[in-house]
């Protein structure tokens, strides 16, 4: 199974590649990226799955989740208008992919792409469902999934495999240190530090090592408030903490999809005037 972080590659088509916000150009970049990674990994990892972002359950659990990202996009009306158009195009192309390309597209209300990737990777650990998984994403949050021996990751940004010798340690320290990019404070800091612009209390190497030595009884060695923050962060960061009902819906959405007939690919590429992709059409299958 090849699992692509759809919004990750789609947004990079605009931000990293500095493309014009133009429908045909963004579509071509997204389709070409999928074609390229399907060709690169299909022999060893099988069919491609497109994991898509939706609204997230994490904001109900923790309202400050990704606060800075929302704030940044809302500050400038011109910038906001640009993002509205970018997401319109990205969502439109996603629907086209679901209808015309031979890939399963998984989008579930309340789930981020992280949840979909995590749920699918976890499902391959079930008896009789084992298969090798290649995650195509630059997001280091997925390093934690390398604790499953059948899971690998490739970063489109760095053009190389993402590897981690100690994924369990990585996850444990990630939870302790939080994730400023997602608005998740470290365990020594209150919920509102990023919203209020308050400096976080530093998490030192000495503290990390002490907590690691006492990982089995953290509640006993941490201050109650800090342990509460640890559980907050674990819920937000650990992909095994996805709500069970959401995980079930993700798996049902994936398993219930029928394969799109291959003959739709050529018609689609012709209709969208993707001439350069037609010559490589076999790479989509």
C-alpha positions as CSV (number, residue, x, y, z in Angstrom):
1,X,0.0,0.0,0.0
2,X,1.3,3.4,-1.0
3,X,-0.4,6.1,1.1
4,X,0.0,9.7,-0.1
5,X,-0.6,12.7,2.1
6,X,-2.7,14.5,-0.5
7,X,-2.8,18.0,1.0
8,X,0.9,17.8,1.7
9,X,1.8,17.3,-1.9
10,X,-0.9,19.5,-3.2
11,X,0.0,22.5,-1.1
12,X,3.6,22.1,-1.9
13,X,2.7,22.5,-5.5
14,X,1.9,26.1,-4.8
15,X,4.1,27.0,-1.8
16,X,7.3,25.2,-2.5
17,X,7.2,25.1,-6.3
18,X,5.9,28.7,-6.3
19,X,3.3,27.9,-8.9
20,X,0.8,30.5,-10.0
21,X,-2.6,30.0,-8.5
22,X,-3.9,28.6,-11.7
23,X,-6.2,25.6,-12.0
24,X,-4.6,23.7,-14.9
25,X,-1.0,24.2,-13.6
26,X,-1.9,23.0,-10.1
27,X,-3.8,20.0,-11.5
28,X,-0.9,19.0,-13.7
29,X,1.6,19.2,-10.8
30,X,-0.6,17.1,-8.5
31,X,-1.3,14.4,-11.1
32,X,2.3,14.3,-12.2
33,X,3.4,13.8,-8.6
34,X,0.9,11.0,-8.1
35,X,2.1,9.4,-11.4
36,X,5.7,9.6,-10.3
37,X,5.3,8.0,-6.9
38,X,3.0,5.4,-8.2
39,X,5.6,4.4,-10.7
40,X,8.4,4.5,-8.1
41,X,6.7,2.4,-5.4
42,X,3.9,0.3,-7.0
43,X,6.1,-2.8,-7.7
44,X,7.1,-3.2,-4.0
45,X,4.1,-1.6,-2.2
46,X,1.1,-2.2,-4.4
47,X,-2.0,0.1,-4.9
48,X,-2.0,3.8,-4.1
49,X,-4.3,5.4,-1.5
50,X,-4.9,9.1,-1.3
51,X,-5.3,10.3,2.3
52,X,-7.1,13.7,2.5
53,X,-7.6,16.3,5.3
54,X,-11.0,17.3,6.6
55,X,-12.0,19.1,9.8
56,X,-10.3,17.7,12.8
57,X,-11.6,16.2,16.0
58,X,-8.5,17.6,17.7
59,X,-10.0,21.1,17.8
60,X,-12.9,19.9,19.8
61,X,-10.5,18.2,22.2
62,X,-8.0,21.1,22.2
63,X,-9.4,24.4,20.7
64,X,-5.9,25.9,20.4
65,X,-4.8,23.2,18.0
66,X,-3.1,24.7,14.9
67,X,-4.2,28.2,16.1
68,X,-1.3,30.0,14.5
69,X,-1.9,28.5,11.1
70,X,-5.5,29.7,11.2
71,X,-4.5,33.1,12.5
72,X,-1.8,33.5,9.8
73,X,-4.2,32.8,7.0
74,X,-6.9,35.2,8.4
75,X,-4.7,38.2,8.9
76,X,-4.4,39.4,5.3
77,X,-7.5,39.5,3.2
78,X,-5.5,39.1,0.0
79,X,-3.7,36.1,1.4
80,X,-7.0,34.6,2.7
81,X,-8.5,35.0,-0.8
82,X,-5.5,33.2,-2.3
83,X,-5.8,30.3,0.2
84,X,-9.6,30.1,-0.5
85,X,-8.8,29.7,-4.2
86,X,-5.9,27.2,-3.6
87,X,-8.2,25.0,-1.5
88,X,-11.0,25.2,-4.0
89,X,-8.6,23.9,-6.7
90,X,-7.1,21.2,-4.5
91,X,-10.5,20.0,-3.4
92,X,-11.8,20.0,-7.0
93,X,-8.8,17.9,-8.2
94,X,-9.3,15.5,-5.3
95,X,-12.8,14.8,-6.5
96,X,-11.6,14.4,-10.1
97,X,-9.0,11.8,-8.8
98,X,-11.6,9.9,-7.0
99,X,-13.8,9.7,-10.0
100,X,-11.2,9.1,-12.7
101,X,-8.0,7.5,-11.4
102,X,-7.5,4.0,-10.1
103,X,-6.8,5.0,-6.5
104,X,-8.9,4.8,-3.4
105,X,-9.5,8.3,-2.0
106,X,-10.2,8.4,1.8
107,X,-11.7,11.6,3.3
108,X,-13.7,11.4,6.5
109,X,-15.3,14.2,8.4
110,X,-13.3,14.9,11.6
111,X,-10.2,13.2,10.3
112,X,-6.9,14.7,9.2
113,X,-4.7,12.9,6.7
114,X,-2.6,12.0,9.7
115,X,-5.5,10.0,11.2
116,X,-6.2,8.2,7.9
117,X,-2.5,7.3,7.4
118,X,-2.3,6.2,11.1
119,X,-5.5,4.1,10.9
120,X,-4.5,2.4,7.7
121,X,-1.0,1.6,9.0
122,X,-2.5,0.2,12.3
123,X,-5.0,-1.9,10.3
124,X,-2.1,-3.7,8.6
125,X,-1.1,-5.0,12.0
126,X,-4.3,-7.0,12.2
127,X,-4.2,-10.7,11.6
128,X,-4.4,-11.6,7.9
129,X,-4.1,-7.9,6.8
130,X,-0.3,-7.5,6.8
131,X,1.1,-5.7,3.9
132,X,4.1,-3.4,3.3
133,X,3.2,0.3,3.6
134,X,5.0,3.3,2.0
135,X,3.9,6.7,3.3
136,X,4.6,9.6,0.9
137,X,4.8,12.7,3.1
138,X,7.4,15.2,4.4
139,X,5.6,15.3,7.8
140,X,7.9,13.9,10.5
141,X,4.9,13.0,12.6
142,X,4.7,9.7,10.7
143,X,8.1,8.7,12.0
144,X,6.3,7.2,15.0
145,X,4.6,4.7,12.7
146,X,8.0,3.1,11.9
147,X,7.6,1.2,15.2
148,X,5.7,-1.1,12.8
149,X,8.3,-3.0,10.9
150,X,6.2,-3.0,7.7
151,X,6.0,0.8,7.5
152,X,8.4,3.1,5.6
153,X,8.3,6.8,4.7
154,X,9.5,8.8,1.7
155,X,9.8,12.6,1.9
156,X,8.9,14.5,-1.4
157,X,10.5,17.6,0.0
158,X,13.9,16.0,0.8
159,X,13.7,13.4,-2.0
160,X,14.8,10.7,0.3
161,X,13.6,8.1,2.8
162,X,12.8,9.2,6.3
163,X,14.3,6.8,8.8
164,X,14.3,6.7,12.6
165,X,16.3,4.0,14.6
166,X,14.2,4.5,17.7
167,X,10.6,5.4,16.8
168,X,9.3,4.6,20.3
169,X,11.8,7.1,21.8
170,X,11.0,9.6,19.1
171,X,7.3,9.5,19.9
172,X,7.8,9.7,23.7
173,X,10.0,12.8,23.4
174,X,7.8,14.3,20.8
175,X,4.9,14.1,23.2
176,X,7.0,15.6,26.0
177,X,8.3,18.5,23.8
178,X,5.0,19.2,22.1
179,X,4.7,20.5,18.6
180,X,4.9,24.3,18.1
181,X,3.9,24.0,14.4
182,X,0.6,22.4,15.5
183,X,0.1,24.7,18.5
184,X,0.8,21.9,21.0
185,X,2.8,23.2,24.0
186,X,5.4,21.1,25.8
187,X,4.4,19.3,29.0
188,X,5.7,22.1,31.2
189,X,3.6,24.7,29.6
190,X,-0.1,25.7,29.8
191,X,-2.6,25.3,27.0
192,X,-2.6,29.0,26.1
193,X,1.1,29.8,25.6
194,X,1.0,30.1,21.9
195,X,-2.3,31.9,21.8
196,X,-1.1,34.5,24.4
197,X,2.5,34.7,23.1
198,X,3.9,33.4,26.3
199,X,7.4,31.9,26.4
200,X,7.3,28.1,27.1
201,X,9.1,26.6,30.1
202,X,12.1,24.8,28.6
203,X,12.3,21.0,28.6
204,X,15.9,20.1,29.2
205,X,17.8,17.0,28.2
206,X,18.1,16.1,31.9
207,X,14.3,16.2,32.3
208,X,13.8,14.1,29.2
209,X,16.2,11.5,30.4
210,X,14.6,11.4,33.8
211,X,11.2,10.9,32.4
212,X,12.4,8.2,30.0
213,X,13.9,6.3,33.0
214,X,10.5,6.5,34.7
215,X,8.3,6.1,31.6
216,X,6.3,3.3,33.3
217,X,5.3,5.5,36.2
218,X,5.2,9.0,34.9
219,X,2.1,9.9,36.9
220,X,4.2,9.3,40.1
221,X,7.2,11.3,39.1
222,X,5.6,14.2,37.4
223,X,3.8,17.2,38.9
224,X,0.0,16.6,38.5
225,X,-0.3,19.6,36.1
226,X,2.6,18.3,34.0
227,X,1.2,14.8,33.8
228,X,-2.1,16.3,32.7
229,X,-0.3,18.1,29.9
230,X,1.5,14.9,29.0
231,X,-1.8,13.2,28.5
232,X,-3.1,16.2,26.5
233,X,-0.1,15.9,24.2
234,X,-0.3,12.2,23.9
235,X,-4.0,12.4,22.8
236,X,-3.0,15.0,20.1
237,X,0.2,13.5,18.8
238,X,0.1,9.7,19.2
239,X,-1.6,8.3,16.2
240,X,-2.8,5.3,18.2
241,X,-5.0,7.8,20.2
242,X,-7.4,8.3,17.2
243,X,-10.9,7.9,18.5
244,X,-12.1,4.4,17.9
245,X,-15.3,5.4,16.1
246,X,-13.3,7.6,13.7
247,X,-10.8,4.8,13.1
248,X,-13.6,2.4,12.2
249,X,-15.1,4.9,9.8
250,X,-11.8,5.4,8.1
251,X,-11.3,1.7,7.6
252,X,-14.9,1.2,6.4
253,X,-14.5,4.1,3.9
254,X,-11.3,2.6,2.6
255,X,-12.6,-1.0,2.3
256,X,-16.0,-0.1,0.8
257,X,-14.6,1.7,-2.2
258,X,-14.8,0.0,-5.6
259,X,-11.8,0.3,-7.9
260,X,-12.3,2.9,-10.7
261,X,-12.2,1.4,-14.2
262,X,-8.8,2.0,-15.8
263,X,-10.4,3.3,-19.1
264,X,-11.4,6.5,-17.4
265,X,-7.8,7.7,-17.0
266,X,-7.3,8.4,-20.7
267,X,-10.6,10.2,-21.1
268,X,-9.9,12.3,-18.0
269,X,-6.4,13.3,-19.2
270,X,-7.8,14.2,-22.6
271,X,-10.7,16.2,-21.2
272,X,-8.3,18.3,-19.0
273,X,-5.8,18.7,-21.9
274,X,-3.0,17.0,-19.9
275,X,-1.0,16.2,-23.1
276,X,2.4,15.7,-21.4
277,X,0.8,13.1,-19.0
278,X,-0.9,11.1,-21.7
279,X,2.4,9.8,-23.1
280,X,3.1,8.4,-19.5
281,X,-0.4,7.0,-18.9
282,X,0.9,3.5,-17.9
283,X,2.5,5.1,-14.9
284,X,-0.9,5.8,-13.4
285,X,-1.9,2.1,-13.3
